[in-house]
Amino acid sequence: MKKVRVLVVDDSALVRQILTQGLDADPAIEVVGSAADPYQARDKIVQLNPDVLTLDVEMPRMDGVEFLRRLMPQHPLPVVMVSSLTQKGKQITIDALEAGAVDFVAKPTSDVARGLQAMMLELRVKVKIASTANVSHWKSRRDSVTAPPPRPPLTAPAALAESTDKVIAIGASTGGTEAIKKVITRFPATGPGVVIVQHMPAGFTKMFAERLNQLCPMEVKEAASGDRVMPGRILVAPGEKQMRVIRSGGFYQVSCEPGEKVSGHCPSVDVLMHSVAKHVGANAVGAMLTGMGADGADGMAAMRQAGARCIAQDEASCVVFGMPKVAYERGGAEKLVSIDDIAPTLLRLLSEKRA
């Protein structure tokens, strides 16, 4: 079996040593080198041709985000960020995902010995997932000047204008932060209520929602128990809580409670979509976006059985064609759609149901 070749980039010699030893402990991974800063990293990428980069968020001379913005259009490479849990660290991590990072792990802040062990386990998994990621689309983005402008929001179909009982459910994981942005920035300000699960730790989901709120015509917020699912609002499941849609009288709202991992995740797409199947049924549509694994496949199948229309992102536009593939194979997603067509397809499916 071919090992995943990794280059470790961190300004701390101790951290480089810890990450190298921790990654090398996995027989499927080989650390081929390390670098103290992006300038060294640039040379070693050319010299060593790694499959995956682990990259510190906060570094002297050039931070991880600036390095990614220069690297990805010239030499697309799967990158896993090693993030601090500080407010600044979270902010830079969200920026890094926008700049092309595939995923991130958070450095432990308390009970460092146990936290380090858990972080290394997570990093080994995410490095192996990253090695399968498709980042080739970054090749076309030479710089922000030549990148295509964002598409304008769509107009809500007339059949939806008076509807308050429609719900759009979206699930995503690896590569999902950018995919979600592409989809929901197309929704009109009066679009149907949206509920989203993106696999992310606590704290990061709030910052992710706040970033999306600056970009979208609809209001975007990290969900809290009791929040109404209503036109003009997008609710993002909080990290480390399971989000469910429930019916309360004549309207829908969410409950967000700590719980066990389901399908390996908390929040879980399966938990969300099963609740949508149970309480919203045929008044819902669903979309499964890029991500590794099978979370959401069974929940989406339940939505279909309850009368909902569901789609999944196609392989060509996915960073990781895992969750959409399984959702399609298990019959939950009725067709595969390019990321650019997800938003208009969801609105069309809802208007067809309304008609």
Buried (B, 14 or more C-beta within 10 A) or exposed (E): EEBBBBBBBBBEEEBBEBBBEBBBEBEEBBBBBBBBBBEBBBEBBEEEEBBBBBBBBBBEEBBBBBBBBBBBBEEBBBBBBBBBBBEEBBBBBBBBBBBBBBBBBBBBEEEEEEBBEEBBBBBBBBBBBBBBBBBEBBEEBEEEEEEEEEEEBBEBBEBBEEBBBBBBBBBBBBBBBBBBBBBBBBBBEEBBBBBBBBBBBBBBBBBBBBBBBEEBBBBBBBBEBEBBBBBBBBBBBBBBBBBBBBBEEEEBBBBBEEBEEBBEBBBBBBBBBBBBBBBBBEBBBBBBBBBBBBBBBBBBBBBBEBEBBBBBBBBEBBBBBBBBBBBBEBEBBBEBBEBEBBBBBBBBBBBEBBE
